């Protein structure tokens, strides 16, 4: 499983480790840097190490992305902004005019994009559009758009009258586009809710074939779920190593690691992490083999996020009250990891989806 990597993947893991230990940890811990300065320096270091562009090419394997993300997270730096370039996602293979107007500027970092999939709970209906000549006229609302209000364009799931769901590129500076509210979440990320009031966009901004918007959106979400799982298994390894250092630290009454009760809890942390890591690597291997891994990606995201949550909770119990002090690594980790059980699908809803996948569609494997 994870230990049977090709020479190329081993070399990638080494580059990621050198980037983390040689540069990123120092940037993470430098209080003199502004958020923008840290982001810029992280990006420059990642570009120099050859990791930044891994997320921007469809030729990069799922295993390569997993190895890079897990390795950075295992050193506590995987969450830093700027480690990886913007994922083109929905528009990765678009032709003209979107390739020149949106895809290339996104890859170059000149434009920022948001994925607009979820309507707010009080929305009257899903975001929809009517066709007027060579334009789509879009009306509706989207919430939980990661990136906040500072986005150049959105790729939004829109119900197009007469053809069905479509992913549509909507520039945020078009008349009729407005930001309803901006909000942060527990893990420190920023989000925004957008409103569309009769927004006119060229019909060429609809990506793919009519009616395939939902399947395109779900394919992107499936990929992001594997990203979440990779970060969770890497972060779990980082937490376990951090706790091990604390447990072995000399104390007047003896190191905590000498107590059998502590060893029992620490052993369970390692067992849980091993199971999660094995699952996540298997799913990446299946994805690279061209298999349908929608249900498996769900399972990996659910299991890895809950495993990491269990591990950070146990870590806090073993380390004690100092772990709850603002600024402690475990204090920030517990906030980041708690959000993973909701991001890209609430875990209990995803459990239902796995059941539906097998009972109704005969999909999924053990």
C-alpha positions in Angstrom: 0.0 0.0 0.0 1.6 3.4 0.9 5.0 1.8 1.3 5.2 0.3 -2.2 5.8 3.5 -4.1 7.6 3.8 -7.5 11.0 5.6 -7.6 9.3 8.6 -9.1 6.8 8.8 -6.2 9.6 8.4 -3.6 11.5 11.2 -5.3 8.3 13.4 -5.1 7.9 12.6 -1.5 11.5 13.6 -0.8 11.0 16.9 -2.6 7.9 17.6 -0.6 9.7 16.8 2.7 12.6 19.0 1.8 10.2 21.8 0.9 8.3 21.4 4.2 11.3 21.1 6.5 13.6 23.5 4.6 11.2 26.4 4.0 7.5 26.1 4.8 7.7 25.4 8.5 9.8 28.6 8.9 7.3 30.6 6.9 4.4 29.1 8.9 5.9 30.1 12.2 7.2 33.6 11.2 4.9 36.1 13.0 6.4 39.0 11.1 4.8 38.0 7.8 1.5 39.3 6.6 -0.9 36.7 5.2 -0.2 38.0 1.7 3.6 37.9 2.2 3.4 34.3 3.6 1.2 33.2 0.7 3.6 34.7 -1.9 6.7 33.1 -0.3 5.0 29.8 0.0 4.0 29.9 -3.7 7.5 30.9 -4.8 9.1 28.0 -2.7 6.6 25.5 -4.0 7.2 26.6 -7.6 10.9 26.2 -7.1 10.4 22.7 -5.7 8.2 21.7 -8.6 5.1 21.0 -6.5 3.0 24.1 -7.3 1.8 23.0 -10.7 0.8 19.4 -9.7 -2.8 20.4 -9.3 -3.0 22.2 -12.7 -2.5 19.2 -15.0 -4.8 16.3 -15.8 -1.8 14.2 -16.5 -0.7 14.1 -12.8 -1.8 10.9 -11.2 -4.1 10.7 -8.1 -1.2 8.9 -6.3 1.2 11.8 -7.0 -1.3 14.3 -5.7 -1.9 12.2 -2.6 1.8 11.7 -1.9 2.5 15.5 -2.2 -0.5 16.6 -0.1 0.0 13.9 2.6 3.7 14.6 3.0 3.2 18.4 3.4 0.3 17.8 5.9 2.5 15.3 7.8 4.8 18.2 8.6 2.0 20.5 9.6 2.2 22.8 6.5 -0.3 21.2 4.1 -3.0 23.9 4.9 -0.8 26.8 4.0 -2.1 28.9 1.1 0.1 28.9 -1.9 1.4 25.3 -1.7 -0.5 24.4 -4.9 -1.7 26.3 -7.9 -5.4 26.9 -8.7 -7.1 23.7 -9.7 -8.9 24.4 -13.0 -11.5 21.8 -12.1 -14.6 22.2 -14.3 -12.9 24.3 -16.9 -9.7 22.2 -17.2 -10.4 21.1 -20.8 -12.4 24.0 -22.2 -11.9 25.4 -25.7 -12.1 28.9 -26.9 -13.1 31.5 -25.9 -13.0 30.3 -22.3 -9.5 28.9 -22.6 -8.0 32.3 -23.3 -10.4 34.5 -21.3 -10.6 32.3 -18.1 -8.5 29.1 -18.0 -5.1 30.5 -18.8 -5.4 33.5 -16.5 -6.5 31.2 -13.7 -3.5 28.9 -14.2 -1.2 31.9 -14.3 -2.7 33.3 -11.0 -4.1 36.4 -12.7 -7.7 35.4 -11.9 -9.3 33.6 -9.0 -12.3 31.3 -9.3 -14.9 29.9 -6.9 -17.1 26.8 -7.2 -20.8 27.7 -6.7 -22.8 24.5 -6.1 -24.9 25.0 -3.0 -28.0 27.1 -2.6 -28.8 28.7 0.8 -31.4 26.9 2.8 -34.0 29.7 2.2 -33.6 29.8 -1.6 -36.9 29.6 -3.4 -35.6 27.3 -6.1 -32.2 26.1 -7.6 -30.3 28.7 -9.6 -31.8 28.7 -13.1 -31.4 30.3 -16.5 -33.4 31.0 -19.6 -32.0 31.1 -23.1 -32.2 34.5 -24.9 -30.6 34.3 -28.3 -26.9 33.7 -27.8 -27.1 34.4 -24.0 -28.1 32.8 -20.8 -30.0 34.9 -18.3 -29.3 33.6 -14.8 -31.3 34.1 -11.7 -30.8 32.6 -8.2 -28.5 32.4 -5.2 -25.4 30.4 -4.1 -23.8 30.1 -0.7 -20.6 28.6 0.8 -18.5 29.8 -2.1 -15.0 29.4 -0.9 -12.7 32.3 -1.4 -15.1 35.0 -0.2 -15.9 38.0 -2.3 -12.5 38.5 -4.0 -13.2 36.2 -6.9 -12.9 36.9 -10.6 -15.5 34.4 -11.7 -17.6 31.5 -10.5 -18.3 28.1 -12.0 -21.9 27.7 -11.0 -24.4 24.8 -11.3 -27.4 26.3 -13.2 -30.6 24.6 -14.3 -31.0 25.8 -17.9 -34.6 25.7 -19.1 -35.1 23.1 -21.8 -31.7 21.4 -21.5 -31.1 20.6 -17.8 -28.2 21.3 -15.4 -25.1 23.0 -16.7 -21.9 24.3 -15.2 -21.7 28.0 -16.3 -18.8 30.5 -15.9 -20.1 33.7 -14.4 -17.8 36.7 -14.1 -18.4 38.4 -10.8 -18.2 41.9 -12.3 -21.2 41.3 -14.5 -24.3 43.5 -13.9 -26.7 41.6 -11.6 -24.1 39.7 -9.7 -23.9 40.8 -6.0 -22.4 39.5 -2.8 -25.1 39.0 -0.2 -22.8 38.3 2.7 -19.2 37.3 3.6 -18.5 35.0 6.5 -15.7 32.9 8.0 -15.9 29.4 9.3 -14.3 27.5 12.2 -11.3 26.3 10.2 -10.4 29.9 9.3 -11.5 29.8 5.6 -13.6 32.6 4.0 -16.8 32.2 2.2 -19.4 34.3 0.4 -23.0 34.1 -0.6 -23.8 35.4 -4.1 -27.1 36.6 -5.7 -27.8 36.6 -9.5 -30.5 38.9 -10.7 -31.1 38.4 -14.5 -27.4 38.1 -15.2 -26.6 37.9 -18.9 -23.7 35.6 -19.9 -22.7 34.3 -23.3 -24.1 30.9 -24.0 -20.5 29.9 -24.8 -19.9 30.1 -21.0 -21.8 26.9 -20.5 -19.2 24.1 -20.0 -19.7 20.8 -21.7 -22.8 19.2 -23.2 -26.3 20.3 -22.3 -27.6 18.5 -19.2 -24.3 17.1 -18.0 -23.6 19.9 -15.4 -24.4 17.9 -12.3 -22.2 14.9 -13.3 -19.4 17.4 -14.0 -19.9 19.0 -10.7 -19.9 15.7 -8.8 -16.7 14.6 -10.6 -15.0 17.7 -9.2 -16.5 17.2 -5.8 -15.2 13.6 -5.8 -11.7 14.8 -6.5 -11.9 17.3 -3.7 -13.1 14.6 -1.3 -9.9 12.7 -2.0 -7.9 15.9 -1.4 -9.6 16.3 2.0 -8.8 12.7 2.9 -5.2 13.1 1.9 -4.8 16.2 4.1 -6.5 14.3 7.0 -4.2 11.3 6.9 -1.1 13.5 6.6 -2.3 15.7 9.5 -3.0 12.6 11.5 0.7 11.5 11.1 1.8 15.0 12.2 -0.4 14.9 15.3 0.9 11.5 16.3 4.5 12.6 16.0 3.7 15.7 18.0 2.1 13.8 20.8 4.9 11.2 20.8 7.4 14.0 21.6 5.2 15.2 24.5 4.7 11.7 25.9 8.5 11.0 25.9 9.3 14.4 27.5 11.0 13.9 31.0 8.8 15.0 34.0 9.3 14.9 37.7 6.8 12.1 38.0 8.2 10.3 35.0 7.4 10.6 31.3 3.7 10.1 30.3 4.8 7.4 27.9 5.5 5.2 31.0 1.8 4.9 31.8 0.0 1.9 30.4 -3.3 3.9 30.0 -1.5 6.5 27.9 0.2 3.8 25.8 -3.2 2.2 25.2 -4.7 5.5 23.9 -1.6 6.3 21.8 -1.6 2.8 20.3 -5.2 3.3 19.2 -4.2 6.6 17.5 -1.6 4.8 15.4 -4.0 1.9 14.5 -6.7 4.4 13.4 -4.2 6.4 11.3 -2.9 3.2 9.7 -6.4 2.1 8.6 -7.3 5.6 7.2 -4.0 5.9 5.3 -4.4 2.4 3.8 -8.0 3.3 2.6 -6.9 6.6 1.1 -4.0 5.1 -0.9 -6.2 2.2 -2.2 -8.8 4.7 -3.5 -6.0 6.7 -5.3 -4.7 3.5 -6.9 -8.2 2.7 -8.1 -8.7 6.2 -9.5 -5.4 5.9 -11.4 -6.6 2.6 -12.9 -9.6 4.4 -14.4 -12.1 2.9 -12.0 -15.3 4.6 -11.0 -14.4 5.7 -7.4 -17.3 8.0 -6.6 -18.5 5.8 -3.7 -14.9 5.0 -2.6 -13.9 8.6 -2.5 -16.9 9.3 -0.3 -15.9 6.4 2.0 -12.3 7.7 2.2 -13.4 11.2 3.0 -15.8 10.1 5.7 -13.4 7.6 7.3 -10.3 9.8 7.1 -12.0 12.9 8.4 -13.5 11.1 11.4 -10.2 9.3 12.1 -8.4 12.6 12.2 -11.0 14.1 14.4 -10.7 11.1 16.8 -6.9 11.4 16.7 -6.8 15.1 17.5 -9.3 14.7 20.3 -7.2 11.9 21.9 -4.1 14.1 21.4 -5.7 16.9 23.4 -6.6 14.5 26.2 -3.1 13.1 26.4 -1.3 16.5 26.2 -3.7 18.2 28.6 -4.8 21.7 29.2 -1.9 23.4 27.4 -3.4 22.0 24.1 -6.4 24.3 24.5 -4.4 27.5 24.7 -4.9 29.8 21.7 -2.0 29.3 19.3 -1.1 25.8 20.4 -0.8 23.5 17.4 -3.5 21.2 18.7 -5.9 24.1 19.2 -5.7 25.2 15.6 -5.7 21.6 14.3 -8.9 20.7 16.1 -10.7 23.7 14.4 -9.4 22.7 11.0 -10.2 19.1 11.3 -13.7 19.5 12.7 -14.7 21.3 9.5 -13.7 18.3 7.4 -16.7 16.3 8.5 -18.9 18.9 6.8 -16.8 20.1 3.8 -17.7 18.5 0.4 -20.8 16.8 2.0 -21.9 16.3 5.5 -20.7 12.8 6.6 -24.0 11.3 7.5 -25.5 12.4 4.2 -22.5 10.8 2.5 -23.2 7.6 4.3 -26.7 7.6 2.9 -25.2 8.2 -0.6 -23.0 5.2 -0.3 -26.0 3.1 0.7 -27.9 4.5 -2.3 -25.0 3.8 -4.6 -25.0 0.1 -3.8 -28.6 -0.7 -3.0 -30.1 1.3 -5.9 -27.3 1.4 -8.5 -25.1 -1.6 -7.7 -22.0 0.7 -7.4 -19.2 0.6 -4.9 -16.8 -2.0 -3.5 -15.5 -3.1 -0.2 
